[in-house]
Amino acid sequence: MDSLLQKRQANLVHKWKSRRSKKIPSKAQLVQIWVRLMSCSIRPRAVPTS
């Protein structure tokens, strides 16, 4: 029973992690997005910086 429970728990954790990883970007992705935003806000003067 223990191994079955552990398998189920691991499965749930894996599902939860994969679901979260889709929603929440990694640090590298966040940095890329931030750099992109910064370069976009610097180059075009027409775009308002909010």
Phi and psi in degrees as GROMACS dihedral restraints (atoms count N, CA, C in turn):
[ dihedral_restraints ]
;  ai    aj    ak    al  type     phi  dphi    fc
    3     4     5     6     1   -60.6    20    10
    4     5     6     7     1   -46.6    20    10
    6     7     8     9     1   -64.4    20    10
    7     8     9    10     1   -36.7    20    10
    9    10    11    12     1   -65.1    20    10
   10    11    12    13     1   -43.1    20    10
   12    13    14    15     1   -63.2    20    10
   13    14    15    16     1   -43.5    20    10
   15    16    17    18     1   -62.7    20    10
   16    17    18    19     1   -39.7    20    10
   18    19    20    21     1   -63.4    20    10
   19    20    21    22     1   -43.5    20    10
   21    22    23    24     1   -63.5    20    10
   22    23    24    25     1   -42.0    20    10
   24    25    26    27     1   -63.9    20    10
   25    26    27    28     1   -45.3    20    10
   27    28    29    30     1   -61.4    20    10
   28    29    30    31     1   -39.2    20    10
   30    31    32    33     1   -63.4    20    10
   31    32    33    34     1   -44.9    20    10
   33    34    35    36     1   -63.2    20    10
   34    35    36    37     1   -44.4    20    10
   36    37    38    39     1   -62.1    20    10
   37    38    39    40     1   -42.0    20    10
   39    40    41    42     1   -63.2    20    10
   40    41    42    43     1   -44.6    20    10
   42    43    44    45     1   -61.4    20    10
   43    44    45    46     1   -45.0    20    10
   45    46    47    48     1   -63.2    20    10
   46    47    48    49     1   -41.4    20    10
   48    49    50    51     1   -66.8    20    10
   49    50    51    52     1   -44.4    20    10
   51    52    53    54     1   -65.7    20    10
   52    53    54    55     1   -35.3    20    10
   54    55    56    57     1   -67.5    20    10
   55    56    57    58     1   -40.1    20    10
   57    58    59    60     1   -71.0    20    10
   58    59    60    61     1   -38.3    20    10
   60    61    62    63     1   -65.1    20    10
   61    62    63    64     1   -26.3    20    10
   63    64    65    66     1   -72.3    20    10
   64    65    66    67     1   -39.8    20    10
   66    67    68    69     1   -79.4    20    10
   67    68    69    70     1   -47.9    20    10
   69    70    71    72     1   -96.0    20    10
   70    71    72    73     1   118.5    20    10
   72    73    74    75     1   -71.8    20    10
   73    74    75    76     1   152.6    20    10
   75    76    77    78     1   -73.1    20    10
   76    77    78    79     1   170.7    20    10
   78    79    80    81     1   -59.5    20    10
   79    80    81    82     1   -41.9    20    10
   81    82    83    84     1   -61.4    20    10
   82    83    84    85     1   -42.3    20    10
   84    85    86    87     1   -65.1    20    10
   85    86    87    88     1   -41.2    20    10
   87    88    89    90     1   -61.3    20    10
   88    89    90    91     1   -42.6    20    10
   90    91    92    93     1   -62.4    20    10
   91    92    93    94     1   -44.0    20    10
   93    94    95    96     1   -60.6    20    10
   94    95    96    97     1   -45.3    20    10
   96    97    98    99     1   -62.3    20    10
   97    98    99   100     1   -43.1    20    10
   99   100   101   102     1   -63.0    20    10
  100   101   102   103     1   -44.8    20    10
  102   103   104   105     1   -62.0    20    10
  103   104   105   106     1   -41.2    20    10
  105   106   107   108     1   -63.8    20    10
  106   107   108   109     1   -42.4    20    10
  108   109   110   111     1   -64.2    20    10
  109   110   111   112     1   -42.7    20    10
  111   112   113   114     1   -63.5    20    10
  112   113   114   115     1   -46.4    20    10
  114   115   116   117     1   -65.1    20    10
  115   116   117   118     1   -34.0    20    10
  117   118   119   120     1   -70.2    20    10
  118   119   120   121     1   -39.4    20    10
  120   121   122   123     1   -74.6    20    10
  121   122   123   124     1   -22.9    20    10
  123   124   125   126     1   -82.5    20    10
  124   125   126   127     1   -46.0    20    10
  126   127   128   129     1   -67.6    20    10
  127   128   129   130     1   -66.3    20    10
  129   130   131   132     1   -80.4    20    10
  130   131   132   133     1   125.9    20    10
  132   133   134   135     1   -81.9    20    10
  133   134   135   136     1   -21.6    20    10
  135   136   137   138     1   -71.1    20    10
  136   137   138   139     1   -31.4    20    10
  138   139   140   141     1   -75.1    20    10
  139   140   141   142     1   122.8    20    10
  141   142   143   144     1   -72.3    20    10
  142   143   144   145     1   135.2    20    10
  144   145   146   147     1   -89.3    20    10
  145   146   147   148     1   108.0    20    10
